[in-house]
Amino acid sequence: MFTYILYIVIGATLVLVGADKLTDGAVGLASRFGISEMVIGLTIVAFGTSLPEFIVSLLASLSNNTSATALSVSNIVGSNLFNTLVIAGASAAICPIAISKTTVQKDIPLCLMASVVLSCLALDTFVSSGNTNTLTRGEGIVLLCFFAVFMAYSLSLAKQKETHSIVSMMSPTRIALFIMLGLGALIGGGELFVEGACGIARSAGVSETVIGLTLVAGGTSLPELATSIVAARKGQSGLAIGNVVGSNIFNIFYILGVCATVKPLSITGLTTVDFVVLTASILLFWLFSHSSYKLSRSEGWVMIFAYALYLCWLIINKNV
């Protein structure tokens, strides 16, 4: 038990240090090349902080164990819920976040579409009266096609350089070093944290489904959490929101797309309620953002409270 606690402490420390360095490197990269923080958050930072989800989900999908395979999807659903309600919510609760008109009108709706597409493809028993819920190889390819469209959109945004960008005094070598060290610390720290938290949970008899939706999902989302909070505190709101939105899209279109293409994913333990809550969380985020093009402290707390309610529902209904 002491070893697991030590893993959690060391992991959390590495994540915080990594987030600070990654944020500095990403902001330096954005300003040096005149690319908006939002685009950097949607792409480089989002992909980097989503690597833990990718590793966990891919390894789980390759397993011959049914419960381990189910972890692949539950990890992504849980991570996206955590990203939207806890990360965006906590970032706003610490410091109100300004959200650009483009993000509200294009980026968040794209994130919402990703959740709707996943729900339609995954809920075979509900949508098409199938016998089991499965993500097939064909559906994995469909998700990867959506990802290709998202990347093309992101690259088109990257070409629209900001005229007000200030050239960074940080050298390219230092930028690359900060980004690599930051990502390394985030991923390594996240893995240690997940190992420690899951070890404690299994010792306490918590079910695999709840572990996948909460501890594994929250642990693999620690890089996003730390990066977004640090970015928000430094006034880099575009990076904070871009990280959340981009990670959600990467998780669904790329990670589940790759995993399902490699091997069809059987979806057990997840219900229609989980997917409805996933979509509703993005919708809530969008509605709050659309009202005044910002997330206020009170709205951030509402999002955190919504996640707490979902956790209570999980513990009551799935801890078996």
C-alpha positions, -999 to 999 in steps of 0.1 A, spaced: 0 0 0 29 24 8 44 18 -26 11 28 -43 9 60 -23 45 68 -32 36 63 -69 8 88 -65 29 114 -49 58 111 -73 34 109 -103 15 140 -93 48 159 -88 61 150 -122 28 159 -138 28 194 -123 65 201 -133 58 187 -168 27 209 -173 47 240 -164 75 233 -189 51 221 -216 30 253 -213 61 275 -215 74 256 -246 40 256 -263 35 294 -258 71 300 -270 64 279 -301 31 297 -308 46 332 -306 78 324 -325 58 311 -355 29 334 -352 4 306 -347 -25 311 -322 -23 294 -288 -57 278 -297 -42 260 -327 -12 248 -307 -36 236 -280 -58 218 -305 -29 200 -321 6 196 -305 -4 200 -269 -36 180 -273 -18 151 -290 10 151 -265 -13 151 -234 -35 124 -250 -6 100 -253 -14 83 -219 -49 76 -231 -35 62 -264 -11 39 -247 -37 26 -221 -64 21 -247 -42 5 -273 -27 -20 -249 -61 -28 -235 -76 -33 -270 -48 -58 -279 -55 -79 -248 -74 -112 -251 -91 -104 -218 -127 -91 -224 -127 -68 -193 -93 -54 -204 -106 -47 -239 -137 -29 -225 -113 -7 -206 -102 8 -240 -135 25 -246 -144 32 -210 -111 50 -206 -118 73 -235 -154 80 -224 -143 87 -188 -113 108 -200 -135 130 -222 -160 135 -193 -131 144 -170 -116 167 -196 -148 186 -202 -164 189 -168 -134 188 -144 -105 203 -165 -124 231 -182 -144 236 -150 -114 237 -127 -96 260 -151 -125 284 -151 -130 281 -113 -94 292 -108 -95 320 -134 -124 329 -157 -115 319 -193 -122 340 -224 -132 318 -254 -129 331 -289 -159 333 -313 -142 307 -337 -139 282 -308 -175 286 -298 -188 284 -334 -165 258 -349 -142 239 -324 -166 230 -296 -194 220 -321 -168 197 -337 -161 182 -303 -198 177 -298 -201 160 -331 -173 136 -321 -193 125 -291 -225 121 -311 -207 101 -338 -191 78 -312 -225 73 -295 -241 63 -328 -214 39 -337 -210 23 -302 -246 19 -291 -256 -9 -315 -282 -23 -292 -299 11 -290 -293 26 -325 -296 -5 -347 -312 -31 -324 -280 -52 -324 -272 -80 -300 -240 -64 -286 -223 -30 -285 -191 -32 -306 -168 -8 -325 -159 -27 -357 -129 -22 -379 -151 -4 -404 -163 20 -377 -127 25 -367 -118 36 -402 -148 60 -402 -135 76 -370 -100 79 -386 -116 96 -417 -132 122 -393 -98 127 -377 -82 134 -411 -109 161 -417 -101 176 -382 -64 177 -390 -70 194 -423 -91 220 -405 -64 226 -379 -37 230 -405 -59 256 -423 -62 275 -390 -24 273 -385 -19 291 -418 -38 321 -405 -10 338 -386 -18 363 -359 -7 398 -368 -4 407 -331 19 379 -321 51 388 -303 82 371 -315 94 348 -288 128 354 -272 130 317 -265 154 298 -288 141 269 -309 164 245 -290 149 257 -256 114 254 -270 119 218 -282 136 209 -249 108 223 -228 81 205 -249 100 172 -248 108 173 -211 73 185 -203 56 157 -222 80 131 -208 73 142 -172 35 144 -179 33 109 -194 57 93 -169 40 110 -140 5 101 -153 15 64 -156 28 63 -120 -3 80 -107 -26 55 -125 -6 26 -112 -8 38 -77 -45 48 -78 -56 15 -95 -36 -6 -71 -53 11 -41 -87 8 -57 -83 -29 -66 -72 -36 -30 -104 -20 -19 -125 -42 -42 -136 -14 -66 -150 -28 -100 -130 -26 -132 -157 -6 -149 -156 21 -123 -118 21 -123 -117 26 -160 -143 54 -160 -128 72 -131 -92 64 -119 -77 53 -152 -96 80 -171 -87 107 -145 -51 95 -142 -45 95 -180 -61 130 -181 -38 144 -155 -15 159 -182 -45 178 -197 -56 189 -162 -22 202 -151 -15 218 -185 -49 236 -187 -48 248 -151 -12 261 -155 -21 277 -188 -52 294 -173 -32 308 -144 -7 322 -168 -34 339 -188 -31 315 -218 -68 308 -221 -66 297 -258 -41 270 -249 -62 259 -219 -94 255 -240 -76 242 -271 -61 215 -250 -94 203 -237 -113 205 -270 -83 190 -290 -78 161 -265 -115 152 -267 -114 150 -305 -80 132 -305 -94 106 -280 -124 97 -300 -114 101 -337 -77 91 -334 -73 68 -304 -105 48 -307 -102 49 -345 -68 33 -343 -77 8 -316 -109 -3 -334 -91 -6 -367 -64 -28 -351 -90 -50 -333 -128 -46 -330 -137 -34 -295 -164 -50 -275 -181 -24 -253 -192 -39 -220 -200 -21 -187 -209 11 -205 -246 20 -210 -267 45 -229 -265 68 -198 -227 70 -200 -229 82 -237 -258 106 -230 -238 121 -202 -207 124 -224 -227 143 -251 -246 164 -225 -213 175 -209 -200 189 -242 -234 206 -248 -233 222 -213 -197 234 -220 -209 249 -254 -240 266 -239 -219 282 -211 -193 293 -237 -219 306 -261 -236 329 -235 -208 354 -232 -178 339 -249 -162 330 -216 -164 305 -188 -170 322 -155 -160 309 -121 -196 300 -112 -200 281 -144 -168 262 -138 -181 251 -104 -214 240 -119 -194 218 -143 -174 203 -115 -206 196 -95 -221 179 -126 -191 155 -127 -195 148 -89 -231 138 -96 -220 115 -123 -195 99 -100 -222 93 -74 -243 76 -100 -214 54 -111 -206 43 -75 -243 35 -69 -250 17 -101 -217 1 -113 -196 -8 -83 -203 -45 -86 
